């Protein structure tokens, strides 16, 4: 613990300051070719046909590849390249391989895709209404592996009720009798909290290099935050032993949870097909279309307490807008809602909802920003109603070592109370509030 509270120089700081750090986009391998993706501009459509003749004849083009050319066991939006349908704007439908980035980009602009638009849904509330068109052709299995990578695996239970349309899973946590406890509470906060989706927007967009190796292996250079997860994913895709896949983690020019794997599966299939090393890099515009952001969410919260500030019940119904994927945030969110404070009665139900938007993934403590924006907003409103200091209210209810978590396991040693005590003593909190400053309204 001798490093806690001590200033330390960043080991890689000097190289970054002088510009000598080599990022993935700086690498140049012998025989390197470049890949440009062709993306759907529609959120939901069937593909009548793809005309690649002009692109294939363009200068510098080595090959133009469509979904029908690539072997894949994946279906729907998980396919490396779409075949007969697209599920979100930004889904790749073709790839151009050329001797330079500029030639690949120019040729990609010559590809003509004949789309037949179909009804799509771009908000979760509409997706859950009766009669809403199905976003996914088949419901995908919730990936516990994705959740576990970010410490987000939980023991939530699936609610044994009929799911609304486009709901791929339901996370449910219950303790005691929330309805009865709320009816007997002295004060109840009942509010709806909405959070927009958030994009990572890293300074370095997604980029990767893949090189086929003798014996069916593959070397991948990528700014991945999960090299072993990426290795195992590619080994399974290529049907080779994991040691045949060599992942070289490159410096990450901004990740925030969003750079584990994205482009690599498609790139290694193309590299195996051509037998050449390939690189692809998203443009800034493409980053926003293809990169998987954090999901938006809506929370309906009822939080009840006695007049002394002791919490008695929490009821929450919430949903995540996962885009064209199953999602996995609802379970960990429920564990935050039900385990942060000592709440004897709660009923928590979270819905994973699919829409025709870019699939979502992890971002900065997945499930926590959404859960705590809702929960802590309700706690602040409760403190106002009870006329109790907000930190004092939290101190009276904070979970401690040995208290039950939302799934009825027990908390290990945690420092929530200690952190609150330090915050309560901090000059920023104890200093008197200054006079309110009202800024003038500028008019033209």
C-alpha positions in Angstrom: 0.0 0.0 0.0 3.0 2.3 -0.1 2.0 3.6 -3.5 -1.5 4.8 -2.4 -1.5 8.6 -2.2 1.9 9.0 -3.7 2.7 10.6 -7.0 4.1 8.3 -9.7 5.5 9.0 -13.1 3.8 7.1 -15.9 6.2 4.6 -17.3 5.1 5.2 -20.9 4.6 9.0 -20.5 7.9 10.0 -22.0 7.4 8.0 -25.2 3.9 9.4 -25.6 5.1 13.0 -25.1 7.8 12.8 -27.7 5.6 10.9 -30.1 7.6 7.7 -30.3 4.8 5.4 -29.1 3.8 3.1 -31.9 0.0 2.6 -32.1 -1.6 0.0 -34.3 -2.3 2.5 -37.1 1.5 3.3 -37.2 2.5 -0.3 -38.0 3.6 -1.3 -41.5 4.0 -5.0 -42.3 5.4 -6.5 -45.5 2.6 -7.1 -48.0 0.1 -5.2 -45.8 -3.3 -4.6 -47.5 -6.1 -2.3 -46.3 -9.7 -3.0 -45.7 -12.6 -0.5 -46.1 -16.1 -1.5 -44.9 -19.3 -0.7 -46.6 -22.0 0.1 -44.0 -25.7 0.1 -44.1 -27.3 3.5 -43.8 -30.7 2.0 -42.9 -31.6 0.6 -39.4 -33.7 -2.2 -40.8 -33.8 -3.6 -44.4 -33.6 -6.6 -46.5 -30.7 -6.8 -49.0 -32.0 -7.5 -52.6 -28.5 -7.4 -54.1 -25.0 -6.0 -54.0 -23.3 -4.7 -57.1 -19.5 -4.9 -56.7 -18.4 -4.9 -60.3 -17.3 -1.3 -60.4 -15.5 -1.6 -57.1 -13.7 -4.8 -58.1 -12.3 -3.1 -61.3 -11.1 0.0 -59.4 -7.4 0.8 -59.2 -5.5 -1.1 -56.4 -8.4 -3.3 -55.5 -7.4 -6.9 -54.6 -10.8 -8.3 -53.8 -14.3 -7.2 -52.9 -16.0 -9.5 -50.3 -19.7 -9.8 -49.3 -21.4 -11.9 -46.6 -22.0 -14.8 -49.0 -18.3 -15.2 -49.5 -17.4 -15.7 -45.8 -18.1 -18.8 -43.8 -19.7 -18.1 -40.4 -21.9 -19.9 -37.9 -23.1 -16.5 -36.6 -26.6 -15.3 -37.5 -28.4 -12.0 -37.7 -26.5 -8.9 -36.5 -23.6 -11.0 -35.3 -22.5 -12.0 -38.8 -19.2 -10.5 -39.9 -20.9 -9.2 -43.0 -24.7 -9.1 -43.5 -26.2 -11.5 -46.1 -29.9 -11.0 -46.6 -30.8 -8.4 -43.9 -29.4 -5.6 -41.8 -30.5 -4.9 -38.3 -28.9 -1.4 -37.6 -27.5 1.5 -39.4 -23.7 0.8 -39.4 -23.9 -2.9 -40.0 -21.2 -4.0 -42.5 -22.5 -5.4 -45.8 -19.3 -5.6 -47.8 -15.5 -5.2 -47.5 -13.0 -3.8 -50.0 -9.4 -5.0 -49.9 -6.9 -2.8 -51.6 -3.2 -1.9 -51.7 -3.8 1.5 -49.9 -6.4 3.0 -47.6 -7.3 5.7 -50.2 -7.9 3.1 -52.9 -10.0 1.0 -50.6 -12.1 4.0 -49.6 -12.6 5.1 -53.3 -13.6 1.6 -54.4 -16.0 1.2 -51.5 -17.9 4.3 -52.7 -18.6 2.5 -56.0 -20.5 -0.4 -54.4 -24.2 -0.2 -54.8 -26.5 -2.0 -52.3 -30.1 -2.6 -53.2 -32.0 -2.3 -49.9 -35.6 -3.0 -49.3 -36.5 -1.0 -46.1 -38.6 -2.8 -43.5 -40.2 -1.4 -40.3 -37.6 -0.7 -37.6 -37.8 0.4 -34.0 -35.3 2.8 -32.5 -36.6 3.3 -29.0 -37.2 0.7 -26.3 -40.6 1.8 -25.2 -42.0 1.3 -28.7 -40.2 -2.0 -29.0 -42.0 -3.4 -26.0 -45.5 -2.5 -27.2 -47.9 -5.2 -28.3 -47.7 -5.6 -32.1 -44.2 -4.2 -32.4 -42.2 -5.8 -35.2 -39.5 -8.2 -34.1 -36.1 -6.6 -34.0 -34.1 -9.9 -34.0 -35.0 -12.9 -36.0 -34.0 -15.2 -33.1 -33.4 -14.3 -29.5 -29.7 -14.6 -28.7 -28.4 -16.1 -25.5 -27.3 -13.6 -22.9 -23.6 -13.7 -22.7 -22.5 -14.2 -19.1 -18.9 -14.1 -20.4 -19.3 -10.5 -21.5 -20.6 -9.6 -18.1 -17.9 -11.5 -16.2 -15.1 -9.7 -18.1 -16.3 -6.5 -16.4 -17.0 -8.1 -13.0 -20.7 -7.9 -13.8 -21.9 -11.5 -13.5 -24.8 -11.9 -11.0 -27.2 -14.4 -9.7 -30.3 -12.7 -10.9 -33.3 -14.8 -11.7 -35.4 -14.7 -14.9 -38.9 -13.5 -14.1 -41.3 -16.3 -14.9 -43.8 -13.9 -16.5 -44.6 -13.4 -20.2 -42.1 -11.1 -21.7 -43.1 -8.0 -23.7 -42.2 -8.0 -27.4 -38.4 -7.6 -28.1 -37.4 -8.3 -24.5 -34.6 -10.9 -24.6 -34.3 -11.4 -20.8 -35.7 -10.3 -17.5 -33.6 -9.8 -14.4 -35.5 -10.1 -11.1 -34.5 -9.6 -7.5 -37.0 -9.8 -4.6 -36.8 -9.6 -0.8 -39.6 -9.2 1.7 -42.8 -7.5 0.7 -42.1 -4.2 -1.1 -45.8 -3.3 -1.7 -46.7 -3.6 2.0 -43.6 -1.8 3.2 -44.1 1.1 0.8 -47.7 1.4 2.0 -46.5 1.8 5.6 -43.6 4.2 4.8 -43.7 7.7 6.2 -42.2 9.2 3.0 -42.1 7.7 -0.5 -40.2 9.1 -3.5 -41.8 8.0 -6.8 -40.0 9.2 -9.9 -38.9 8.2 -13.4 -35.3 8.7 -14.4 -34.1 8.6 -18.0 -30.5 8.2 -19.2 -29.3 8.5 -22.8 -26.9 6.1 -24.4 -23.2 7.2 -24.1 -20.5 6.6 -26.7 -16.9 6.0 -25.7 -15.6 8.3 -28.5 -11.9 7.4 -28.1 -9.3 9.6 -29.7 -8.0 6.5 -31.4 -10.8 4.8 -33.3 -11.1 1.1 -33.6 -8.2 -0.4 -35.6 -6.7 -3.9 -36.0 -4.2 -5.8 -38.0 -4.4 -9.5 -38.7 -1.7 -11.7 -40.3 -2.2 -15.4 -41.3 0.6 -17.7 -40.0 1.8 -21.1 -41.2 -0.2 -24.0 -39.9 -3.5 -22.1 -39.8 -2.6 -19.7 -37.0 -3.2 -16.0 -36.8 -1.4 -13.0 -35.3 -3.5 -10.0 -34.4 -2.3 -6.6 -33.4 -5.0 -4.5 -31.7 -5.5 -2.0 -28.9 -7.6 -4.6 -27.1 -8.4 -4.4 -23.4 -9.1 -8.1 -23.3 -6.3 -10.0 -25.2 -7.2 -13.4 -23.8 -10.9 -13.0 -24.4 -10.0 -12.0 -28.0 -7.6 -14.9 -28.4 -10.3 -17.4 -27.3 -13.0 -15.8 -29.6 -10.7 -16.0 -32.6 -9.6 -19.5 -31.9 -13.2 -20.7 -31.8 -14.0 -18.8 -35.0 -11.1 -20.3 -36.8 -11.5 -23.7 -35.2 -7.9 -23.8 -34.0 -6.2 -24.3 -30.7 -5.8 -21.1 -28.6 -2.0 -21.2 -28.8 -2.3 -20.9 -32.6 -3.7 -17.3 -32.1 -1.2 -14.7 -31.0 -2.8 -11.5 -29.8 -0.4 -8.6 -29.5 -2.0 -5.9 -27.3 -1.0 -2.5 -28.6 -1.1 0.9 -26.8 -4.8 1.8 -26.3 -5.5 5.3 -27.5 -8.7 5.4 -25.4 -10.8 2.3 -24.6 -13.1 2.8 -21.5 -14.4 -0.7 -21.8 -15.2 -0.5 -25.5 -12.1 -2.1 -26.9 -12.2 -5.9 -26.3 -13.2 -7.1 -29.8 -15.1 -5.5 -32.6 -13.3 -5.7 -36.0 -11.0 -8.6 -35.4 -13.4 -11.5 -36.3 -14.1 -10.1 -39.8 -10.5 -9.1 -40.3 -9.1 -12.6 -39.6 -11.7 -14.2 -41.9 -10.6 -11.8 -44.7 -6.9 -12.4 -43.9 -7.4 -16.2 -44.0 -9.2 -15.8 -47.3 -6.5 -13.6 -49.0 -3.4 -15.1 -47.3 -2.1 -11.6 -46.7 -1.8 -9.3 -43.6 -4.7 -6.8 -43.5 -5.5 -3.6 -41.6 -8.7 -1.8 -41.1 -9.4 1.4 -39.2 -12.6 3.2 -38.6 -13.1 6.8 -39.5 -14.5 9.1 -36.9 -17.9 8.9 -38.5 -17.7 5.1 -38.7 -16.7 4.9 -35.1 -20.0 6.4 -34.0 -21.9 4.0 -36.3 -20.0 0.8 -35.6 -18.4 1.2 -32.1 -20.6 -0.4 -29.4 -21.8 2.3 -27.0 -23.3 2.1 -23.5 -27.0 1.5 -23.5 -29.6 4.1 -22.6 -32.0 3.2 -19.8 -35.2 4.2 -18.0 -36.0 3.7 -14.3 -39.3 3.9 -12.5 -38.3 4.1 -8.9 -40.4 4.0 -5.6 -38.2 4.5 -2.5 -39.8 4.6 1.0 -38.4 5.4 4.4 -39.4 6.1 8.0 -39.1 9.7 9.4 -35.8 8.9 11.0 -34.4 8.2 7.5 -34.3 4.4 7.7 -35.1 2.9 4.3 -37.9 0.4 4.3 -38.6 -0.5 0.7 -37.5 0.0 -2.9 -39.5 -0.9 -6.0 -37.8 -0.5 -9.4 -38.9 -1.3 -12.9 -36.3 -0.5 -15.5 -35.2 -1.4 -19.0 -32.1 -1.1 -21.2 -32.1 -0.2 -24.9 -29.5 -2.7 -26.1 -29.7 -2.0 -29.9 -29.5 -5.1 -32.1 -28.3 -7.5 -29.4 -29.5 -9.2 -26.3 -27.6 -7.1 -23.8 -26.5 -8.1 -20.3 -26.6 -5.0 -18.0 -29.9 -5.6 -16.2 -28.6 -8.2 -13.7 -25.7 -6.2 -12.4 -27.9 -3.1 -12.2 -30.3 -5.0 -10.0 -27.5 -6.0 -7.7 -26.4 -2.4 -7.3 -30.0 -1.2 -6.6 -30.7 -3.9 -4.0 -27.3 -4.2 -2.3 -25.9 -0.8 -1.9 -28.1 0.1 1.1 -29.7 -1.9 3.9 -33.2 -2.3 2.4 -35.3 -5.0 4.0 -37.9 -5.1 1.2 -37.4 -4.7 -2.5 -38.8 -5.8 -5.8 -36.6 -5.1 -8.8 -37.3 -6.0 -12.4 -35.1 -5.2 -15.3 -35.8 -5.8 -19.0 -33.2 -6.3 -21.7 -34.8 -4.7 -24.9 -33.6 -5.0 -28.5 -34.0 -2.2 -30.9 -32.7 -1.4 -34.4 -29.7 0.6 -33.3 -26.0 -0.2 -33.0 -25.5 -3.1 -30.4 -24.3 -1.9 -27.0 -21.5 -3.1 -24.8 -19.5 -2.1 -21.7 -18.6 1.4 -20.7 -17.0 2.6 -17.5 -18.4 0.2 -14.8 -21.3 -1.2 -16.9 -24.6 -1.0 -15.2 -23.3 1.2 -12.4 -23.7 4.7 -13.8 -27.3 4.0 -14.8 -28.2 2.3 -11.5 -26.7 5.0 -9.3 -28.0 7.9 -11.3 -31.5 6.6 -10.5 -30.9 5.4 -7.0 -28.8 8.3 -5.8 -31.2 10.9 -7.3 -34.0 9.3 -5.4 -31.9 9.3 -2.2 -31.2 13.0 -2.6 -34.9 13.8 -3.1 -35.7 11.6 -0.1 -33.1 13.6 2.0 -34.9 16.9 1.0 -38.3 15.6 2.0 -37.0 14.3 5.3 -34.8 17.4 5.9 -31.8 15.2 6.6 -28.3 15.8 5.4 -27.8 13.7 2.2 -24.6 12.1 3.5 -26.2 11.4 6.9 -29.1 9.7 5.2 -26.6 7.5 3.3 -24.6 6.8 6.5 -27.8 5.5 8.3 -28.4 3.0 5.5 -25.0 2.1 4.1 -24.3 -1.6 3.6 -21.4 -2.9 5.7 -19.3 -6.1 5.9 -21.6 -9.1 6.4 -24.8 -7.4 5.2 -26.7 -9.2 2.5 -26.3 -8.3 -1.1 -29.2 -8.2 -3.5 -28.8 -11.9 -4.3 -28.5 -12.8 -0.6 -24.8 -13.5 -0.5 -22.8 -11.5 2.0 -20.7 -8.4 1.5 -17.0 -8.8 2.2 -15.1 -5.9 3.8 -16.1 -2.7 2.0 -15.3 0.9 2.7 -18.6 2.7 2.0 -19.0 4.1 5.5 -15.4 5.2 5.6 -15.7 7.0 2.2 -18.9 8.7 3.3 -17.2 9.9 6.6 -14.3 11.3 4.6 -16.7 13.1 2.2 -18.6 14.6 5.1 -15.4 16.1 6.5 -14.1 17.4 3.2 -13.9 21.2 2.9 -15.8 21.2 -0.3 -18.8 19.7 1.6 -18.4 21.7 4.8 -17.8 25.1 3.3 -20.9 27.4 3.3 -22.7 27.8 0.0 -21.9 31.1 -1.7 -24.5 33.4 -3.1 -26.4 32.2 -6.1 -25.2 33.7 -9.3 -27.8 34.2 -12.0 -26.4 34.5 -15.4 -28.0 37.0 -17.9 -30.0 35.5 -20.7 -28.4 36.5 -24.1 -30.8 37.5 -26.8 -30.2 38.3 -30.4 
